[in-house]
């Protein structure tokens, strides 16, 4: 493994990269050619580049890109695409470059990568390699969060056409339709000798600092060796809606010391009935579940001047 400064220098001087874009992400199909031209104009040699029209083919295309031997694997798409690439690159001597082309782009926001395409390409060309934590839902790595309850139902049922038209509004619109028949969960969390119980429609366990495109708290990020567990409201549907709006509006003013946040390194989660789980926006099994941290597991190309803990 090269050191992070060595890998940064190799990326900035050799500019040897692979590009994989999820053309089914919100902006991926529309911006793939623009992104490719901007990368070439920035001096990158693309050892392989491809838009992926079928999301089922994304893991294989990413594996082929890694096999081509780049210093930088540039993944274009939403949080699901980025998370898939992150799993593949964990503990490898290749940095992940982000082109945030999805609906909420939570991971890019967490690590400070600009959402503007030109600025994102500048980060790839002139940035610096840092490492960040990955979460583990069982053995499955994730960049942002695990959602238990209503959010998993939303991810399964949100129409793709609605996401393309309305962007992040597709999720609350789908949630409102599902909430009328959703039953609350009795969730039990165990972290060491600490036990917590919640009756709620929705529980999150986050590794990153953003959810639904908004800050979770002012001090949550992907490089602090912590998971942040928190319910949204309780058994009341009305309180769920109120807390969702409150979280979106006030996250930037709250801290991990505030209720109801639990900042831990590892936890075991059980529910009174098997509850569906989504990992970074993709359906992924059900409870019970162990969730933990894989520290400094992923190297990314971050904006110049990013503090690496």
N, C-alpha and C positions, 0 to 999 in steps of 0.2 A: 504494500500500500504506500502510495506517495503521501507525503505530508499535505495538509490543506494548502499551505502556500505554494508548494510544488505543483499541485494540481491546478490551482488558480493560474499560475504562470503558464502552464501548458495550454490551458484553455484560451488565455488571452493571446498567446503567441502562435500556437499551431492552429487554433480555431477549427478543430476537427470534431464535428458533431453529427449526431443522427437526429432526424426529425420525424416524429410520429404525431399526427393530429387526428383526433376523434371528430370526424365530419358530422357525427350525429349530435355533438354538443351544440349549445345554443348558437354560438358564432363560428364553430369550427369549419363547417362546410363553406361558409361565406368568406372566411378570412384565410383559409389555408394558402392560397396562391399569394396573397399579400404578405403573409408571414414568411413564406419561402423566399420571395424576392427581397424582402428586407434583410433576412439572414445572409443571403448571398452578397448583398450590397455591403453588409458589415464585415465581409471578408471570411465568412465561415465556409469551410468545405464540408458538404453534407455527404457522409459516407453512405447514407441511405435516407430516403425521405418518402413518406407515403401518407395520404389521407386514408383513414379507415372508415369505410361506409357501414360495415357491419360490426357493432360493438362486441359481438361474440369473438371476433377475430383480433381484438385489441391485445390480449395477452401474448398471442403468438407473434404479432407484429412487433411488439416491444421486445420480446426475446430475440427476434431476428436483428433488431437494431442494436441490442447489446452485443450480439455475436459479431457485429461488424467492427467492433473495437473502437468506439469513440471515446474521447475524454469527457464529453458532455452529451447526455441524452435529453433532448428537448421534447417535452410532452405538451401538446396543445389540447385543451379541452376543459371540462369541469372538474369538480372535486373527485368524482368517481374515476376519471381518467388519471388524474394526478396520483390518487391513492394506489391504483393498479401499478403505475410506474414505480412508485416509492417501494412497494413490496418487492419488486424485482431488483431494485438497486440497493436494498438494505445491506450494509456492510461490504459494499463493493467499491472498487477504486474508480468509480465513474460518478460524476456529479449529475444531479437532476436539474434541468433548466425548465422554467415554467413559462408557458404562454397561456395566461388565464382567459379561456374562451367559453366558460360555462355560465351558469345562471347566477350562482352566489360567490364562487371563487374564494371560499373561506380560507384555504391553506395559503393562497397567494397573499391575501390580506394579512394573515398571521405573520408571515415571514417578510412582509414589506415589499413584495414584488408588485410593481405598478400594473394596473389593469389596462392602461393604454398600450396598444400594440407597439408603437415606436419606442416607448419608454421601457417596455418589457424586453425588447430586443437589445436596447442599450445596456440593460442589466446583464444580459447574457454575454455581451461582448466586453464589458468593462467592469463587471462586478467582482465579487470575491467568494470563494468557497467557504461555507460554514457547515457545521453539522447540527442537526436537530434530533429530538426524540421522535420515536414512533410509539403509538399505543399498540397493545396486543389484545384483541378480543378472542380469547382462547389462544390459538396459534396464528390468527389472522391479523396482520399488521394494518394499522390505519393511521392516517395523518391528522384527522380532525375530531371525529366523535363517534360514539355509539349511541343510537337512539332506541329506546325501549317503549313500546306502547303505540300511541297514536301515530307518531312520526313514521314508524315502520309501515303502518297501514297506508299512510299518505304516499310514501315512496313507491309502494307496490301499485297504488291506484291512480296516481297523478297522470293525466293524459299527456303524452309527449307533445301533441299538437298545442295543448294549452300552455306548456312550458315555453315552446318556441314563440308564442304570441305574447304572453304576459310576463315571461321571465320569472323572477322569484315569487310573484303574486300567485303563481299556479299552486304553490304549496298551501298557503292559508286558505285559498278557495277550495281546494280538495279537502283540507282538514275540516272546514265548516260543514261540508256535506257528510263526512264520515262521523263527526262528533255526535250527532244526534242519536246514533245507535251504539256508540262505543262505551264499554263498561270500564270503570276505574280498576287499577291494579293495586294489590297490596304487595309492595316491594320491600325486600329486606336486604340491606347492605352490610357486609362484614369487612372491616379493614383492621387487621391485627386483632386487638382486644376491644375494638370499638364496634358497636352495633347501631344501626339506624334503620328506622322503618318509616315508610311513606304510603299513604293511600292517594293515588294520583292517576291521571290519565296518561302522563308523560314523564319520562325520566331520561336524562342525558348524562353521559360520561364523556367529557371532552379532553382531548390532548392539546388542541390548538386554541387560539384566542378568539375565534369568531364562529358564529353560528347564524345561518340564514343571512349572511352578509353584514351582520351587526356584531359589535364587540360583546363577548360574554361578560367580562369584567375588564377593568383598566389594567390589570396585572396578570392575566392569563396568557400564556404563550406556549410555543412548541419546543422550548429549550429550557424548561425549569424542573424536569424530572418529576412532574406532578400530573395526576389526573384530577379533573374537576367534575365531581358528581353533583347533580342538582335536579330536584323535581320541578315541574312547572305547575303550580297550583296544587289543588287537592282533588277530592272526589267531585267537586262542583264543576260543571261544564262552564258556567259563567266565570268562575274564578280562574279557570284555565285560560280563557280568552283574555281576561284582565291581566294575568301574569305574563302572558305572551307579549302583549302590548307593552307592559312595563319593562320587561327585559329588553325589548328592542329599543325602547326610548331611553333607558337609563343605564344600560350596560357599561358605557364608557365612564360612568361616575361611580360604579360599584367596585368592590375589591373582594379578593378571596376570603377575607375575614368576615364578610357579611353573610347573613342567612340568605338562602338556604344552602350555600356552597360548602362542599366537603372536599378539601384538597388532600389527596392521599397518593401514595405510590403504587398501591395495588388494592383490589377489592374483589369480593365474591358477591354476586348478585343472584337472588332468588325471587320469584314471584309466586302468588297464590295459584296461578295457572300458567301453563306455558305461554309466554308472550313473544310475539315476533320482534326481531331485532334487525335494525339497519345499521350498516357500518359505512360511514362516509357516503350515505345516500343510496346504498345498494342493499337489497334484502340479504340477510345472512343468518339464517337459523333462528333459534329461539332460546329463551332462558331455560335453566340456570346457566350462568356464564361467569368465568373468571376474566377480569380485565386488569392489565398491568402495563408497565412502561418498559420499552427497550431503549435505553439512554444512548444518545449520540449515534443513532443507528443509520442516519441518512445524511449524505452530503448534498447540499443544494447550492446553486449559484444565486447569491443574494446581492442586493445593491451594495455598491462600494461603501465602506464605512460601517456596515452592519456589525454590531458587537457579537462576538462569538463566545458564549459562556463556557 
